[in-house]
Each structure stands twice: as structure tokens, then as C-alpha cells.
Amino acid sequence: MNSLELKIPPPLVALCTIISMWATTLLVPSLGVPIGLRRAVAIALACIGQGISISGIASFRRAKTTVNPMKADTASSLVTTGVYRFTRNPMYLGLLIVLAGWAVFLANPLAVLFLPAFALYITRFQIKPEERILSKLFGSEYASYMSQVRRWI
């Protein structure tokens, strides 16, 4: 299973999740939630998720460190300011919130099951390997940060 660590870009994992969530609508009918309400909540969640992700990317760019999740070993600095004061993984949290918006839009009970699946996959194959690398790179500074800020929220 370690062969999957840091191999599949998280946006691609999110895209596969989006497609899988949509496929559930072919199996189970959507709930009878009015489209206007679904659309409004979905757009709000998508905007919030994108905002969180973009904030994380901007913080990395300001620190002049890599935003490439496949190359955590090239990180040049530990970012602990901005959105990183509240979550160690705002880019992944943002993707999860966008996926939640998609689930709301689909109004399909099975689609919601993909949210914890995405979080578990990203935690196991992306976040934990990144944490091992960052622990080696930044030592006690990263350990202190991990003890103060949650992985997701």
C-alpha cells in the first residue's frame, strides 16, 4: 500500500470522487430537495472550499515554498500563519468542502458516503506521508506545530 503514497495528485483524487459521486445518481434517485436551494448551498460550499484552498496556496507562495503535494521533500519553509493557524491541511480541507457542495447539489444519499472515503484516502496516502517528511525536515518546530494545530479542523 505504500506504493500509493504521494503518487496520485489530490486534485485527481477529488475529480475521481466527483465522478463516483455523480455515478451514484444513476443507482439511487436523488432526494426531493428543490434545485434552487441545492444550488445555493452547493455554490456557497464550493466558494468556501475554494477560498480555503486558495488561501493555503497563497500562504505557500508568500513563503516561497513548494505547493506541489507530490514533492513535500522540497519544502523550504514551514508555514504556520494565515489559514495554517487553524488547519494543517487547508488545501485538502478546501477540496473536501467543495466535494460536500457537490454532494448537496446531487442530493443523493450515497454521494455523501464519498466524503469520509476521500478524507480517509487523503489522510492515509497524502497527509501522513507529508507529515513524516515534514517531521524530518523541520524536527521539533513541526512537532510543536502538530501539537497546536489539528490535521483537518
QUIWOBEL-V78497 format. One record per residue. N is the residue number from 1. PHI is phi as a letter, one per 30 degrees, with the letter a starting at -180 (* if undefined). D_CENTER is the distance of its C-alpha to the mean C-alpha in whole Angstrom. Layout:
n=(N/N)
phi=(PHI/PHI)
d_center=(D_CENTER/D_CENTER)
This chain:
n=(1/2/3/4/5/6/7/8/9/10/11/12/13/14/15/16/17/18/19/20/21/22/23/24/25/26/27/28/29/30/31/32/33/34/35/36/37/38/39/40/41/42/43/44/45/46/47/48/49/50/51/52/53/54/55/56/57/58/59/60/61/62/63/64/65/66/67/68/69/70/71/72/73/74/75/76/77/78/79/80/81/82/83/84/85/86/87/88/89/90/91/92/93/94/95/96/97/98/99/100/101/102/103/104/105/106/107/108/109/110/111/112/113/114/115/116/117/118/119/120/121/122/123/124/125/126/127/128/129/130/131/132/133/134/135/136/137/138/139/140/141/142/143/144/145/146/147/148/149/150/151/152/153)
phi=(*/d/d/d/d/h/c/c/e/e/d/d/d/d/d/d/d/e/d/d/d/d/d/d/d/d/c/b/d/d/d/d/d/e/e/d/d/e/d/d/d/d/d/d/d/d/d/d/d/d/d/d/d/d/d/d/d/d/d/d/d/d/d/h/b/d/c/d/d/d/b/d/d/c/d/c/a/c/c/b/c/i/d/d/d/c/b/d/b/d/d/d/d/d/d/d/d/d/d/d/d/d/d/d/d/d/h/c/d/d/d/d/d/d/d/d/d/d/d/d/d/d/d/d/c/b/d/d/d/d/d/d/d/d/d/d/d/c/h/d/d/d/d/d/d/d/d/c/b/d/d/c/b)
d_center=(20/20/20/17/15/14/15/13/11/7/9/11/10/8/12/13/12/13/16/17/16/19/21/21/23/26/26/26/27/25/26/29/26/28/26/26/25/22/21/21/19/17/17/17/13/12/14/12/9/10/12/10/8/12/13/11/12/15/16/15/18/20/20/21/19/17/13/14/11/14/17/15/19/20/19/22/21/19/17/17/18/17/13/13/16/14/11/11/7/7/5/2/4/5/4/5/8/9/9/11/13/14/15/17/19/19/21/21/21/20/17/15/16/13/10/11/12/8/7/10/10/7/9/12/12/10/10/13/15/13/15/18/18/18/20/23/22/22/24/25/23/20/21/22/19/17/20/20/16/14/11/8/11)
